[in-house]
């Protein structure tokens, strides 16, 4: 199948599987899995942080970070379309007793500085205590402008807030910006870095930050059910992805740009935007489900509805030839 639903659908490459098989293992709850320890140290170093902690999922990594920053009854400022608010099951509120204060995004995915400033609560028993600003990079495939990130972080700290980054695709942001991972993370107190999207690992996110925050997050990881035993097999896949799949994200970005141009030639489809490895389309309502079914019959998976425009995502399991097959199949659908 040619699967364009998400970059989460990637499968381990042969080299990654070999690394997993060869991984040296221990019990990570006791802190003695050497493969996990190496991964955590390497990711923290590359991100410019003191410590790292492996989580099975980005959702759990983000939630543990929010809980490490905020106490019961505290509040965090977050975008309306951010994963930590909209797409992670309301975990901050349900499990962390942390109130989200959602803000509308600007067209570039940022949260306007005036909106951040205006959302701050006074020190008053009537209000939740505002403790944290949470950003996401990339957001809807878009890379947050570097100047904005610096200004938003500086504003947050001037207001007494910590700053967390949901960096599920921060590696895409780094490659697109021709920046290092450290440069992308330097404005943040904590960053969740995912390896199971464009980097192609089957499982895993690493939360990075200072040593004290990571120790608080370690306790919350255990409470949330994320204490793993011989999970070095997973860490080995993440480490392999970091070493072998980071730079090649540029290929996914190039493929997405090519796809947007090619689909722009199909009169019935409105290409709304393309950024990094994502292309957003508007397909006529009458065609959405029939086109999805037509493509599936041709061995192509896409998702015609996702609470908004159709999103196509390129990744390491999708070649330029696969994308040509997609375009040809869409054109054939409209010819008939």
Long-range contacts (C-beta under 8 A, 24 or more apart in sequence): 1-299, 1-300, 1-301, 2-299, 2-300, 2-301, 2-318, 2-322, 2-325, 2-326, 3-300, 3-301, 3-317, 3-318, 4-300, 4-301, 4-302, 4-312, 4-313, 4-314, 4-318, 4-326, 5-301, 5-302, 5-303, 5-313, 6-197, 6-313, 6-315, 7-169, 7-197, 7-198, 7-252, 7-277, 7-313, 7-314, 7-315, 8-196, 8-197, 9-315, 9-317, 10-196, 10-197, 10-198, 10-200, 10-315, 10-316, 10-317, 11-200, 11-202, 11-317, 12-200, 12-201, 12-202, 12-237, 13-200, 13-244, 13-316, 15-240, 15-244, 16-200, 16-201, 16-237, 16-240, 16-241, 16-244, 19-236, 19-237, 19-239, 19-240, 20-233, 20-234, 20-236, 20-237, 20-240, 21-233, 22-236, 23-232, 23-233, 23-235, 23-236, 24-232, 25-230, 25-232, 25-233, 26-230, 26-232, 27-229, 27-230, 28-54, 28-227, 28-228, 28-229, 28-230, 28-231, 28-232, 29-222, 29-227, 29-228, 29-229, 33-229, 33-230, 33-231, 33-232, 33-235, 34-232, 35-232, 35-233, 35-235, 35-236, 35-239, 36-231, 36-232, 36-235, 38-235, 38-239, 39-206, 39-235, 39-236, 39-238, 39-239, 39-242, 40-206, 40-235, 42-239, 42-242, 43-193, 43-206, 43-208, 43-238, 43-242, 44-206, 44-208, 46-180, 46-181, 46-182, 46-242, 47-181, 47-182, 47-185, 47-191, 47-193, 47-208, 48-181, 48-182, 48-185, 48-186, 49-185, 49-191, 49-208, 49-209, 49-210, 50-209, 50-210, 50-211, 50-214, 51-208, 51-209, 51-210, 51-211, 51-214, 52-206, 52-207, 52-208, 52-214, 53-206, 53-207, 53-208, 53-214, 53-217, 53-218, 53-221, 54-204, 54-205, 54-206, 54-228, 54-231, 54-234, 54-235, 54-238, 55-192, 55-204, 55-205, 55-206, 55-207, 55-221, 55-226, 56-203, 56-204, 56-205, 56-226, 56-228, 56-231, 56-234, 57-196, 57-203, 57-205, 57-226, 58-83, 58-166, 58-168, 58-192, 58-194, 58-196, 58-205, 59-83, 59-88, 59-89, 59-91, 60-205, 60-221, 60-224, 60-225, 60-226, 61-192, 61-194, 61-205, 61-206, 61-207, 62-88, 62-91, 62-164, 62-166, 62-192, 63-88, 63-91, 63-92, 63-95, 63-96, 63-220, 63-224, 64-207, 64-217, 64-220, 64-221, 64-224, 64-226, 65-164, 65-190, 65-192, 65-207, 65-209, 65-213, 65-217, 66-92, 66-96, 66-98, 66-132, 66-134, 66-164, 67-92, 67-95, 67-96, 67-98, 67-216, 67-217, 67-220, 68-190, 68-209, 68-213, 68-214, 68-216, 68-217, 68-220, 69-131, 69-132, 69-162, 69-164, 69-189, 69-190, 69-213, 70-96, 70-98, 70-131, 70-132, 71-131, 72-96, 72-97, 72-98, 73-97, 73-99, 73-128, 73-129, 74-98, 74-99, 74-128, 74-129, 74-130, 74-131, 74-132, 75-99, 75-100, 75-101, 75-121, 75-127, 75-128, 75-129, 75-130, 75-131, 75-132, 76-100, 76-101, 76-130, 76-131, 76-132, 76-133, 76-134, 76-164, 77-101, 77-103, 77-111, 77-116, 77-119, 77-130, 77-132, 77-133, 77-134, 77-161, 78-102, 78-103, 78-133, 78-134, 79-103, 79-104, 79-105, 79-109, 79-111, 79-134, 79-135, 79-136, 79-139, 80-104, 80-105, 81-105, 81-109, 81-139, 81-140, 82-134, 82-135, 82-136, 82-139, 82-166, 83-136, 83-166, 83-168, 84-134, 84-136, 84-166, 85-134, 95-224, 99-128, 101-128, 101-130, 105-139, 108-142, 108-144, 108-145, 108-148, 109-136, 109-138, 109-139, 109-140, 109-142, 109-144, 110-135, 110-144, 110-145, 110-148, 110-152, 111-135, 111-152, 113-151, 113-152, 113-155, 116-152, 116-155, 116-156, 116-159, 117-155, 117-159, 120-159, 130-159, 130-161, 131-161, 131-162, 132-161, 132-162, 132-163, 132-164, 133-161, 133-162, 133-163, 133-164, 134-163, 134-164, 134-165, 134-166, 135-163, 135-164, 135-165, 135-166, 135-188, 136-165, 136-166, 136-167, 136-168, 137-165, 137-166, 137-167, 137-169, 137-170, 137-173, 137-184, 138-169, 138-170, 138-172, 138-173, 138-176, 138-275, 138-276, 140-275, 140-278, 140-280, 141-169, 141-256, 141-273, 141-274, 141-275, 141-276, 141-277, 141-278, 141-280, 142-275, 142-276, 143-172, 143-173, 143-176, 143-177, 143-275, 143-276, 144-173, 146-177, 146-179, 146-183, 149-187, 150-187, 152-187, 153-187, 153-188, 162-189, 162-190, 163-187, 163-188, 163-189, 163-190, 164-188, 164-189, 164-190, 164-191, 164-192, 165-190, 165-191, 165-192, 166-192, 167-191, 167-192, 167-193, 167-194, 168-192, 168-194, 168-197, 168-205, 169-194, 169-197, 169-198, 169-276, 169-277, 171-198, 171-199, 171-246, 171-249, 172-198, 172-249, 172-252, 172-253, 172-276, 172-277, 173-276, 174-246, 175-246, 175-247, 175-249, 175-250, 175-253, 176-249, 176-250, 176-253, 176-275, 176-276, 189-213, 190-217, 195-237, 195-238, 195-241, 195-242, 197-315, 198-245, 198-249, 198-252, 198-277, 198-315, 198-316, 199-238, 199-241, 199-242, 199-245, 199-246, 199-249, 200-241, 200-245, 200-315, 200-316, 200-317, 201-234, 201-237, 201-238, 201-240, 201-241, 202-234, 202-237, 203-234, 203-237, 204-234, 204-235, 204-237, 204-238, 206-238, 245-316, 248-316, 249-276, 249-277, 251-316, 252-276, 252-277, 252-314, 252-315, 252-316, 252-318, 253-277, 253-314, 255-314, 255-318, 255-319, 255-320, 255-323, 256-312, 256-313, 256-314, 258-320, 258-323, 259-312, 259-314, 259-323, 259-326, 259-327, 262-323, 262-324, 262-327, 263-327, 263-330, 266-327, 266-330, 266-331, 266-334, 267-334, 268-334, 269-330, 272-309, 277-313, 277-314, 277-315, 278-311, 278-312, 278-313, 278-314, 279-311, 279-312, 279-313, 279-314, 280-309, 280-310, 280-311, 280-312, 281-309, 281-310, 281-311, 281-312, 282-309, 282-310, 283-310, 287-333, 290-333, 291-330, 291-333, 294-329, 294-333, 295-326, 295-329, 295-330, 295-333, 298-325, 298-329, 300-325, 300-326, 300-329, 302-326
